[in-house]
Amino acid sequence: MNTTAWASFRRDLHQNPELGFKEHRTAAKIAASLRRIGCSVEEGIAQTGVVGTLVNGPGPMIGLRADMDALPMTEATGKPWTSQIDGVFHGCGHDGHVTCLLATAEHLAKTRAFCGTVVFIFQPAEEGHGGGRVMVEEGLFDRHPCDRIYGFHNMPLLPLGTAAVKSGPMMASFDELRVTFHGEAGHAAAPHLARDPVLAAADCAVALSRSPARRVDPHAPSVLSVTQIHGGTTHNVIPAEAWLGGTVRALSAEARQILEEEVTRISQAIAAQHGVECSVVYDRRFPVLVNEPEATAALRAAAGQALGPNALMDDFRPLLAAEDFAFMLAACPGAYILLGQGDDTHHAMVHNPGYDFNDQLIPLAVNVLSAAVSQGL
């Protein structure tokens, strides 16, 4: 493969990032590349999603998925290919994921080192918008009934040339919470004549942050983080309303359910204690990402074949970050792998202004994904 050409392609995507469900330029470039490679192409699923299909006789249907959206943040890498769009940045490496999957399609089209059908799935809106869920709901697997599906993500915390993939939970569920306290406004010098929602929100933030440690099995990793508290407009007025917001992550459905119940129980108890009312909005976003055992074994074998027998980093623990590939794995057996990209110049974690995808990962990812396809079922 021409790694230099694919690196140039990736850097073009990096300079022209697009947010979720708005990846029109990216989708057009993907579709054009797939047609050049010789794939049949379907566009417009989940608004901007693209699916390419490559057939080489009878055999299983294997899906490979890459996400394609950028983040609403400002880049600070100083690279020549820095984002040209203010406030939009490929800070998670989805530009690299798209490139890796297209390079894999080109490799498989040239070598024909597989039997059956490969479905190349380019998914929009992974960054919190649930594009994976939308693709499933719009009939992705009805039109492309994959026997197995694989997803991947670059991982700066792992050295380049290594990988991590385990059976069972691999990434956490992702939920959002918002608790609003409704009190009675008054002068800050006479708090006894008001009902203070700000103090209730502050107490609630502390109590909620403690809840995983005392309510969830310590062998089931989870986290509840309060990330926002809002209330008031000036120093001498107790406002009538204040609210807090945050996120909940868990690696088991049981822990997720407990924490959802705790948010409501704790918030209502604190509201009663302060003599205010509260309303709770708990939004379930992504489920736990669970790798199917047989697919995981096949993907581990492929990674060992492509990267070497010592490449699998089994001491790397599942992440409490979330991934909407979980929706695809809930609909089709499969597995998700983390591919190391860390080296002397690529050590910034994803979602960091200094992050950049490591182009040296492109041929390694192609080898892993191609080996997974070649193994079939």
C-alpha positions as CSV (number, residue, x, y, z in Angstrom):
1,M,0.0,0.0,0.0
2,N,1.0,3.6,-0.6
3,T,1.3,4.8,3.0
4,T,2.4,8.3,2.0
5,A,-0.6,8.8,-0.2
6,W,-3.0,7.6,2.6
7,A,-1.2,9.9,5.1
8,S,-1.8,12.8,2.7
9,F,-5.5,11.8,2.5
10,R,-5.8,11.7,6.3
11,R,-4.2,15.1,6.7
12,D,-6.7,16.6,4.2
13,L,-9.5,15.2,6.3
14,H,-7.8,16.7,9.4
15,Q,-7.6,20.1,7.8
16,N,-11.3,20.0,6.9
17,P,-13.1,18.5,10.0
18,E,-16.9,18.2,10.2
19,L,-19.2,17.7,13.2
20,G,-21.7,14.9,13.7
21,F,-24.4,14.5,11.0
22,K,-22.7,17.3,9.0
23,E,-19.8,15.3,7.5
24,H,-20.9,16.0,3.9
25,R,-17.4,16.7,2.4
26,T,-16.0,13.7,4.3
27,A,-18.8,11.4,3.1
28,A,-18.3,12.5,-0.5
29,K,-14.5,11.8,-0.4
30,I,-15.3,8.4,1.2
31,A,-17.8,7.5,-1.5
32,A,-15.5,8.5,-4.3
33,S,-12.6,6.5,-2.8
34,L,-14.8,3.4,-2.4
35,R,-16.0,3.6,-6.1
36,R,-12.4,4.1,-7.2
37,I,-11.4,1.0,-5.3
38,G,-14.2,-1.0,-6.9
39,C,-16.8,-1.2,-4.1
40,S,-20.5,-0.8,-4.5
41,V,-21.6,2.2,-2.5
42,E,-24.7,3.3,-0.5
43,E,-24.9,6.9,0.7
44,G,-27.2,8.8,3.0
45,I,-27.9,6.3,5.8
46,A,-28.1,8.2,9.1
47,Q,-27.9,11.4,7.0
48,T,-24.2,11.3,6.1
49,G,-23.2,7.7,6.6
50,V,-21.6,5.7,3.8
51,V,-21.5,1.9,3.3
52,G,-19.2,0.2,0.8
53,T,-19.5,-3.5,-0.2
54,L,-16.8,-5.7,-1.7
55,V,-17.7,-9.3,-2.8
56,N,-15.4,-12.1,-3.5
57,G,-17.5,-15.2,-4.0
58,P,-19.6,-17.1,-1.5
59,G,-18.8,-16.9,2.2
60,P,-19.5,-14.9,5.4
61,M,-20.4,-11.3,5.5
62,I,-18.0,-9.3,7.7
63,G,-18.6,-5.7,8.7
64,L,-15.8,-3.2,9.5
65,R,-16.8,0.1,11.0
66,A,-15.0,3.5,11.3
67,D,-16.4,6.7,12.7
68,M,-16.0,10.0,10.8
69,D,-17.0,13.0,12.8
70,A,-14.8,15.7,14.5
71,L,-15.1,17.4,17.9
72,P,-16.3,21.0,18.7
73,M,-12.9,22.0,20.1
74,T,-9.9,24.1,19.0
75,E,-6.6,22.4,17.9
76,A,-3.3,23.4,19.4
77,T,-0.8,21.0,17.7
78,G,0.9,23.5,15.4
79,K,1.1,20.9,12.7
80,P,1.2,22.0,9.0
81,W,-2.2,20.2,8.6
82,T,-3.9,21.9,11.5
83,S,-7.6,22.3,11.2
84,Q,-8.8,25.1,9.0
85,I,-12.2,25.3,10.6
86,D,-12.4,27.4,13.8
87,G,-13.6,25.5,16.8
88,V,-13.7,22.1,15.0
89,F,-10.9,19.6,15.3
90,H,-10.3,15.9,14.7
91,G,-9.2,15.5,18.3
92,C,-10.2,11.8,18.5
93,G,-8.5,10.5,15.4
94,H,-11.6,9.7,13.3
95,D,-9.8,11.2,10.3
96,G,-7.3,8.3,10.8
97,H,-10.0,5.7,11.3
98,V,-11.6,6.7,8.0
99,T,-8.3,6.5,6.3
100,C,-7.4,3.1,7.8
101,L,-10.7,1.6,6.7
102,L,-10.4,3.0,3.1
103,A,-6.8,1.7,2.9
104,T,-8.1,-1.7,4.1
105,A,-10.8,-1.7,1.4
106,E,-8.1,-0.9,-1.2
107,H,-5.8,-3.7,0.1
108,L,-8.6,-6.3,0.1
109,A,-9.8,-5.3,-3.4
110,K,-6.3,-5.8,-4.7
111,T,-5.3,-9.0,-2.9
112,R,-8.8,-10.7,-2.8
113,A,-7.4,-12.5,0.3
114,F,-10.9,-13.4,1.6
115,C,-14.0,-15.3,0.7
116,G,-17.4,-13.8,1.0
117,T,-18.5,-10.1,1.5
118,V,-16.9,-7.3,3.3
119,V,-19.1,-4.3,4.4
120,F,-17.2,-1.1,5.0
121,I,-19.3,1.0,7.4
122,F,-18.5,4.7,7.7
123,Q,-20.5,6.0,10.6
124,P,-21.4,9.7,11.3
125,A,-21.9,11.4,14.7
126,E,-20.1,9.1,17.2
127,E,-19.2,12.0,19.5
128,G,-22.2,11.9,21.7
129,H,-24.9,12.0,19.0
130,G,-25.4,8.3,18.6
131,G,-24.9,7.9,14.9
132,G,-24.4,4.2,15.4
133,R,-27.8,3.8,16.9
134,V,-29.3,5.8,14.0
135,M,-27.6,3.5,11.4
136,V,-29.0,0.4,13.1
137,E,-32.5,2.0,13.4
138,E,-32.4,2.9,9.7
139,G,-31.8,-0.8,8.7
140,L,-28.1,-1.1,8.4
141,F,-28.2,-4.8,9.2
142,D,-31.4,-5.4,7.3
143,R,-29.7,-4.4,4.1
144,H,-26.3,-5.8,5.1
145,P,-26.9,-8.8,7.4
146,C,-23.4,-9.2,8.7
147,D,-22.4,-12.4,10.4
148,R,-19.9,-10.5,12.4
149,I,-18.8,-6.9,12.8
150,Y,-15.5,-5.4,14.0
151,G,-14.7,-1.8,15.2
152,F,-11.5,-0.2,16.2
153,H,-10.0,2.9,17.8
154,N,-6.6,4.4,18.1
155,M,-5.2,4.5,21.6
156,P,-2.4,6.9,22.6
157,L,-2.0,5.1,26.0
158,L,-0.7,2.0,24.2
159,P,2.6,1.9,22.3
160,L,2.5,1.8,18.5
161,G,2.4,-1.8,17.3
162,T,0.4,-3.1,20.3
163,A,-3.3,-3.7,20.8
164,A,-5.9,-4.5,23.4
165,V,-9.1,-6.5,23.0
166,K,-11.0,-8.5,25.6
167,S,-14.2,-10.5,25.7
168,G,-17.1,-8.9,27.6
169,P,-17.4,-5.3,28.6
170,M,-14.8,-3.2,26.8
171,M,-16.2,0.4,27.1
172,A,-18.7,1.9,29.5
173,S,-22.3,3.0,29.2
174,F,-22.8,6.7,28.9
175,D,-25.7,8.6,30.5
176,E,-26.4,12.3,31.2
177,L,-28.1,13.8,34.3
178,R,-29.6,17.2,35.1
179,V,-31.2,18.0,38.4
180,T,-33.0,21.3,38.8
181,F,-33.9,22.7,42.3
182,H,-36.8,25.1,42.5
183,G,-36.8,27.3,45.6
184,E,-37.9,30.8,46.6
185,A,-35.8,33.9,45.8
186,G,-34.8,36.4,48.4
187,H,-32.1,38.7,49.7
188,A,-28.8,37.1,50.5
189,A,-28.7,38.9,53.8
190,A,-31.9,37.3,54.9
191,P,-31.6,33.6,53.8
192,H,-34.2,32.6,56.4
193,L,-36.9,34.3,54.3
194,A,-35.9,32.4,51.1
195,R,-35.6,28.8,50.1
196,D,-32.1,28.4,48.7
197,P,-31.7,26.1,45.6
198,V,-28.0,26.9,45.3
199,L,-27.1,25.3,48.6
200,A,-29.3,22.3,47.7
201,A,-27.5,21.9,44.4
202,A,-24.1,22.1,46.1
203,D,-25.0,19.5,48.7
204,C,-26.4,17.3,45.9
205,A,-23.2,17.5,43.9
206,V,-21.2,16.2,46.8
207,A,-23.7,13.5,47.7
208,L,-24.0,12.3,44.1
209,S,-20.2,12.2,43.6
210,R,-19.9,9.8,46.7
211,S,-22.7,7.5,45.6
212,P,-20.7,5.0,43.4
213,A,-18.3,4.2,46.3
214,R,-21.1,3.1,48.6
215,R,-23.9,1.8,46.4
216,V,-22.1,-0.1,43.6
217,D,-20.1,-3.3,43.9
218,P,-16.4,-2.2,43.9
219,H,-15.7,-5.0,41.4
220,A,-18.0,-3.3,38.9
221,P,-16.2,-0.1,37.8
222,S,-18.4,3.0,37.5
223,V,-18.2,6.8,37.9
224,L,-20.6,9.6,38.5
225,S,-19.2,13.0,37.8
226,V,-21.0,16.3,38.4
227,T,-19.5,18.7,35.8
228,Q,-21.8,21.7,36.0
229,I,-23.5,23.8,38.6
230,H,-25.5,26.9,37.6
231,G,-27.5,29.3,39.6
232,G,-27.9,33.0,40.3
233,T,-27.0,36.2,38.6
234,T,-25.4,38.4,41.3
235,H,-23.8,38.3,44.8
236,N,-26.7,39.5,46.9
237,V,-29.7,37.6,45.5
238,I,-30.6,34.0,46.4
239,P,-32.1,32.8,43.1
240,A,-35.3,30.9,42.7
241,E,-33.6,28.1,40.7
242,A,-30.3,26.3,40.3
243,W,-29.3,23.2,38.5
244,L,-26.4,20.7,38.2
245,G,-25.4,18.4,35.4
246,G,-23.0,15.6,34.8
247,T,-22.4,12.1,33.4
248,V,-22.6,8.6,34.6
249,R,-20.5,5.7,33.3
250,A,-20.6,2.0,34.2
251,L,-19.2,-1.3,32.9
252,S,-22.3,-3.3,33.9
253,A,-26.0,-2.9,33.3
254,E,-26.6,-3.6,37.0
255,A,-24.3,-0.7,38.1
256,R,-25.9,1.6,35.6
257,Q,-29.4,0.8,36.9
258,I,-28.3,1.4,40.6
259,L,-26.8,4.8,39.7
260,E,-29.8,5.9,37.8
261,E,-32.0,5.1,40.8
262,E,-29.5,6.8,43.2
263,V,-29.6,10.1,41.2
264,T,-33.4,10.4,41.8
265,R,-33.3,9.2,45.4
266,I,-30.5,11.4,46.5
267,S,-31.8,14.5,44.7
268,Q,-35.3,14.2,46.1
269,A,-33.9,13.6,49.7
270,I,-31.7,16.7,49.5
271,A,-34.6,18.8,48.1
272,A,-36.8,17.8,51.0
273,Q,-34.0,18.5,53.5
274,H,-33.7,22.1,52.1
275,G,-37.4,22.7,51.7
276,V,-37.2,23.1,47.9
277,E,-38.6,21.1,45.0
278,C,-36.5,19.2,42.4
279,S,-36.9,17.8,38.9
280,V,-34.6,15.1,37.6
281,V,-33.8,14.3,34.0
282,Y,-31.8,11.2,33.4
283,D,-30.9,10.5,29.8
284,R,-29.7,7.1,28.9
285,R,-27.3,7.6,25.9
286,F,-25.0,4.7,25.0
287,P,-25.2,1.1,26.4
288,V,-22.2,-0.8,27.7
289,L,-20.0,-2.0,24.8
290,V,-19.7,-5.8,25.1
291,N,-17.4,-7.9,23.0
292,E,-18.8,-11.3,21.9
293,P,-16.5,-14.1,23.0
294,E,-16.0,-15.9,19.6
295,A,-15.6,-12.7,17.7
296,T,-13.1,-11.5,20.3
297,A,-11.1,-14.7,20.0
298,A,-11.0,-14.2,16.2
299,L,-9.9,-10.6,16.5
300,R,-7.2,-11.4,19.0
301,A,-5.9,-14.1,16.6
302,A,-5.9,-11.5,13.8
303,A,-4.1,-8.9,15.9
304,G,-1.5,-11.5,16.9
305,Q,-1.0,-12.5,13.3
306,A,-0.7,-8.9,12.1
307,L,1.3,-7.4,14.9
308,G,3.2,-10.3,16.5
309,P,2.5,-12.7,19.3
310,N,3.5,-10.3,22.1
311,A,1.5,-7.3,20.8
312,L,-1.7,-8.0,22.8
313,M,-1.7,-5.9,26.0
314,D,-3.9,-8.0,28.3
315,D,-3.2,-5.8,31.3
316,F,-4.9,-2.8,29.7
317,R,-8.2,-2.4,31.5
318,P,-11.6,-1.6,30.0
319,L,-12.2,2.1,29.6
320,L,-15.0,4.1,31.3
321,A,-15.2,6.2,28.1
322,A,-18.1,5.3,25.9
323,E,-18.6,4.3,22.3
324,D,-21.8,4.1,20.2
325,F,-20.4,1.1,18.4
326,A,-22.1,-0.5,21.4
327,F,-25.4,-0.2,19.4
328,M,-24.0,-2.2,16.5
329,L,-22.6,-4.9,18.8
330,A,-26.1,-5.2,20.5
331,A,-27.5,-5.9,17.0
332,C,-24.8,-8.1,15.5
333,P,-22.1,-10.3,17.1
334,G,-18.7,-8.7,17.0
335,A,-15.8,-7.1,18.8
336,Y,-13.9,-3.8,19.3
337,I,-10.2,-3.4,19.4
338,L,-7.9,-0.6,20.6
339,L,-4.8,-0.1,18.4
340,G,-1.8,1.5,20.0
341,Q,-0.4,4.7,18.4
342,G,1.8,6.0,21.2
343,D,5.4,7.0,20.4
344,D,7.8,9.9,21.2
345,T,5.7,12.4,19.2
346,H,2.2,10.9,19.7
347,H,1.6,10.8,23.4
348,A,-1.3,13.3,23.9
349,M,-4.6,11.5,24.7
350,V,-7.7,11.9,22.5
351,H,-9.9,14.9,23.2
352,N,-6.7,16.9,24.0
353,P,-6.0,20.1,22.0
354,G,-2.5,18.7,21.3
355,Y,-3.6,15.3,20.0
356,D,-2.8,14.1,16.4
357,F,-3.4,10.7,14.8
358,N,-0.2,8.8,14.1
359,D,0.0,8.0,10.4
360,Q,2.4,5.1,11.1
361,L,-0.7,3.3,12.5
362,I,-2.3,3.2,9.0
363,P,-0.5,0.1,7.6
364,L,-0.7,-1.7,11.0
365,A,-4.5,-1.2,11.2
366,V,-4.8,-2.4,7.6
367,N,-3.0,-5.6,8.5
368,V,-5.1,-6.2,11.6
369,L,-8.4,-5.6,9.8
370,S,-7.5,-7.5,6.7
371,A,-6.4,-10.5,8.9
372,A,-9.8,-10.3,10.7
373,V,-11.6,-10.5,7.4
374,S,-9.4,-13.2,5.9
375,Q,-10.1,-15.5,8.9
376,G,-13.8,-15.3,8.2
377,L,-15.9,-17.1,10.8
